[in-house]
Amino acid sequence: MATAPEIDAPLNALDDFRTQARDWLAANFPPSLKGRDNAMSAVEGPTEEDAEQRAWREAMGEKGWGVPTWPKEYGGGGLSRAEARVLQEEMTRAGAWNPIGGMGVMMFGPTLLEYGSEEQKREHIPAIARGEVRWCQGYSEPGAGSDLASLQCFAEDHGDHYIVNGQKTWTSGGQWADKCFMLVRTDKSKKHEGITFLLCDMDTPGVEVKPIQLISGSSPFCETFFTDVKVPKSNRVGREGEGWTIGKRLLQHERNSLSGGGSAAGRMFAGTPLAQIAKKYVGVDSEGRIADADLRTRIARHEMDLRSFMLTLRRASLEAKSNQGPSAATSIMKNVGARIMQERSELLIEIRGMAGLGWEGEGFEEDALKDVRHWLFGKAVSIYGGSTEIQNNVIAKRILGMLDHQ
Ligand SMILES: Cc1cc2nc3c(=O)[nH]c(=O)nc-3n(C[C@H](O)[C@H](O)[C@H](O)COP(=O)(O)OP(=O)(O)OC[C@H]3O[C@@H](n4cnc5c(N)ncnc54)[C@H](O)[C@@H]3O)c2cc1C
């Protein structure tokens, strides 16, 4: 049974905080930025920040409110969960968005806070909290995706540094990243215990990044090659051989974010309601309902699923925060979230009919073209961050307690 983690600050203190947040947002969030998005973490690649966007990011970074619950001593907001919720409510009310994001916030920061040395936290966390450094994830290799522990990228011990050789693939945003958190092999004789967690500057000589083109037309993912790359030992997180434990923890944070953590599911909610699009493209019956009864039923079911998912997500996230952070249950949320997101894309394509198959050019609405690309990109949702089948394995083993041979 969940406790009530949100009740961790007296109500009047929350009222005071709400007033404070509201005043601060009124003074710092430029209304002209309403409805815009985080320029630095777009999937298609970061776009240039204009002066107002930069000022907004710097203000949020200074305040630490981009990562509201992270400790103040490392540049976070130091807020309680209840205050962070109030802040989010006030931001929504003001039409404000969080300009601080990316993999540093989603997964690397929380992992470093847990496993990093004091020096590493002081070096990296404030820069993430201010949105100044972009991180990428060097986990997958051509022969090590689902079976990640079979990775071969090797870091050879050279006293005070390692020399890294090998290849990573699917490095999201590798071409724009400043730094990479990666798993490397430091001992070839052991599988899981031979893995170490390293941090590498992307401009180190010997790091080469080649973007991969996707069916959605964009190339936000890369093959990353490491040839005799020198990485100081001070860039190792945790002990040598402890990388598998740290790396798995990071994956829980990743799944937690990917299953929504608000963002992806939130975007589904924020768009034009499916029913409205269906009425426009499919037409309405004499009672003003979507003309196609079967489609109407499926849209209603989908909307119920989405709402249930959002509510469950919120409950799971509150429960996780009251315990030890994300748990294996994030695998359930990731799978359900992926299914709902893909189902929504399929419905949108079906609703638009011929108008939902455009790639570019006249005769297609901008939203329709965007939805086609989302539909194609959405195929990856059930693969990245661990495929659906792998999440099912995690659920079977860690949640249902089934043994491997069952
Ligand atoms: C768009 C995108 C972005 C990504 N971004 C990053 C990134 O930034 N950094 C990074 O390191 N990686 C990234 N990845 C890699 C991603 O994590 C892997 O693609 C994923 O873990 C699956 O690995 P794989 O592609 O090697 O597939 P494989 O492991 O080869 O799996 C192929 C199929 O076999 C199934 N399968 C494999 N093993 C089992 C099993 N034991 N039981 C049941 N079924 C199984 C899988 O579910 C899948 O359907 C990204 C991938 C994509 C598509």
The ligand as an SDF file (V2000), in Angstrom:
LIG
                    3D

 53 58  0  0  0  0  0  0  0  0999 V2000
   15.9520    4.9030  -31.7200 C   0  0  0  0  0  0  0  0  0  0  0  0
   16.9280    4.2170  -30.8170 C   0  0  0  0  0  0  0  0  0  0  0  0
   17.7070    4.9580  -29.9340 C   0  0  0  0  0  0  0  0  0  0  0  0
   18.6400    4.3260  -29.1010 C   0  0  0  0  0  0  0  0  0  0  0  0
   19.4590    5.0870  -28.3050 N   0  0  0  0  0  0  0  0  0  0  0  0
   20.4760    4.4930  -27.6370 C   0  0  0  0  0  0  0  0  0  0  0  0
   21.4620    5.2540  -26.9410 C   0  0  0  0  0  0  0  0  0  0  0  0
   21.4130    6.4790  -26.8960 O   0  0  0  0  0  0  0  0  0  0  0  0
   22.4710    4.6150  -26.3370 N   0  0  0  0  0  0  0  0  0  0  0  0
   22.5770    3.2640  -26.3420 C   0  0  0  0  0  0  0  0  0  0  0  0
   23.5100    2.7550  -25.7500 O   0  0  0  0  0  0  0  0  0  0  0  0
   21.6580    2.4960  -26.9870 N   0  0  0  0  0  0  0  0  0  0  0  0
   20.6210    3.0910  -27.6430 C   0  0  0  0  0  0  0  0  0  0  0  0
   19.7010    2.3260  -28.3360 N   0  0  0  0  0  0  0  0  0  0  0  0
   19.8820    0.8800  -28.3840 C   0  0  0  0  0  0  0  0  0  0  0  0
   18.7890    0.0890  -27.7180 C   0  0  0  0  0  0  0  0  0  0  0  0
   18.9070    0.1440  -26.3250 O   0  0  0  0  0  0  0  0  0  0  0  0
   18.8530   -1.3160  -28.2910 C   0  0  0  0  0  0  0  0  0  0  0  0
   18.4450   -1.2250  -29.6390 O   0  0  0  0  0  0  0  0  0  0  0  0
   17.9720   -2.2840  -27.5540 C   0  0  0  0  0  0  0  0  0  0  0  0
   18.4990   -2.5370  -26.2830 O   0  0  0  0  0  0  0  0  0  0  0  0
   17.7850   -3.6160  -28.3210 C   0  0  0  0  0  0  0  0  0  0  0  0
   19.0340   -4.1480  -28.6790 O   0  0  0  0  0  0  0  0  0  0  0  0
   19.3320   -4.6040  -30.1950 P   0  0  0  0  0  0  0  0  0  0  0  0
   18.8950   -3.4770  -31.1000 O   0  0  0  0  0  0  0  0  0  0  0  0
   20.7850   -5.0160  -30.2560 O   0  0  0  0  0  0  0  0  0  0  0  0
   18.4060   -5.8300  -30.4710 O   0  0  0  0  0  0  0  0  0  0  0  0
   18.6980   -7.3660  -30.1150 P   0  0  0  0  0  0  0  0  0  0  0  0
   19.2100   -7.4440  -28.7310 O   0  0  0  0  0  0  0  0  0  0  0  0
   19.5310   -7.9440  -31.1960 O   0  0  0  0  0  0  0  0  0  0  0  0
   17.2430   -7.9740  -30.1390 O   0  0  0  0  0  0  0  0  0  0  0  0
   16.5690   -8.2880  -31.3620 C   0  0  0  0  0  0  0  0  0  0  0  0
   15.1930   -8.8470  -30.9940 C   0  0  0  0  0  0  0  0  0  0  0  0
   15.3370  -10.0470  -30.2220 O   0  0  0  0  0  0  0  0  0  0  0  0
   14.6350   -9.9440  -28.9910 C   0  0  0  0  0  0  0  0  0  0  0  0
   15.3930  -10.5840  -27.9230 N   0  0  0  0  0  0  0  0  0  0  0  0
   16.7280  -10.5010  -27.7010 C   0  0  0  0  0  0  0  0  0  0  0  0
   17.0670  -11.1970  -26.5840 N   0  0  0  0  0  0  0  0  0  0  0  0
   15.9110  -11.7440  -26.1000 C   0  0  0  0  0  0  0  0  0  0  0  0
   15.5900  -12.5480  -24.9660 C   0  0  0  0  0  0  0  0  0  0  0  0
   16.5190  -12.9430  -24.1090 N   0  0  0  0  0  0  0  0  0  0  0  0
   14.2920  -12.8960  -24.7650 N   0  0  0  0  0  0  0  0  0  0  0  0
   13.3190  -12.4750  -25.6230 C   0  0  0  0  0  0  0  0  0  0  0  0
   13.5630  -11.7240  -26.7160 N   0  0  0  0  0  0  0  0  0  0  0  0
   14.8300  -11.3560  -26.9510 C   0  0  0  0  0  0  0  0  0  0  0  0
   14.5570   -8.4410  -28.7340 C   0  0  0  0  0  0  0  0  0  0  0  0
   13.4710   -8.1150  -27.8930 O   0  0  0  0  0  0  0  0  0  0  0  0
   14.3670   -7.8830  -30.1470 C   0  0  0  0  0  0  0  0  0  0  0  0
   13.0170   -7.9650  -30.5090 O   0  0  0  0  0  0  0  0  0  0  0  0
   18.7470    2.9310  -29.1390 C   0  0  0  0  0  0  0  0  0  0  0  0
   17.9410    2.1790  -30.0140 C   0  0  0  0  0  0  0  0  0  0  0  0
   17.0490    2.8030  -30.8500 C   0  0  0  0  0  0  0  0  0  0  0  0
   16.2270    1.9750  -31.7990 C   0  0  0  0  0  0  0  0  0  0  0  0
  1  2  1  0
  2  3  1  0
  2 52  2  0
  3  4  2  0
  4  5  1  0
  4 50  1  0
  5  6  2  0
  6  7  1  0
  6 13  1  0
  7  8  2  0
  7  9  1  0
  9 10  1  0
 10 11  2  0
 10 12  1  0
 12 13  2  0
 13 14  1  0
 14 15  1  0
 14 50  1  0
 15 16  1  0
 16 17  1  0
 16 18  1  0
 18 19  1  0
 18 20  1  0
 20 21  1  0
 20 22  1  0
 22 23  1  0
 23 24  1  0
 24 25  2  0
 24 26  1  0
 24 27  1  0
 27 28  1  0
 28 29  2  0
 28 30  1  0
 28 31  1  0
 31 32  1  0
 32 33  1  0
 33 34  1  0
 33 48  1  0
 34 35  1  0
 35 36  1  0
 35 46  1  0
 36 37  1  0
 36 45  1  0
 37 38  2  0
 38 39  1  0
 39 40  1  0
 39 45  2  0
 40 41  1  0
 40 42  2  0
 42 43  1  0
 43 44  2  0
 44 45  1  0
 46 47  1  0
 46 48  1  0
 48 49  1  0
 50 51  2  0
 51 52  1  0
 52 53  1  0
M  END
$$$$
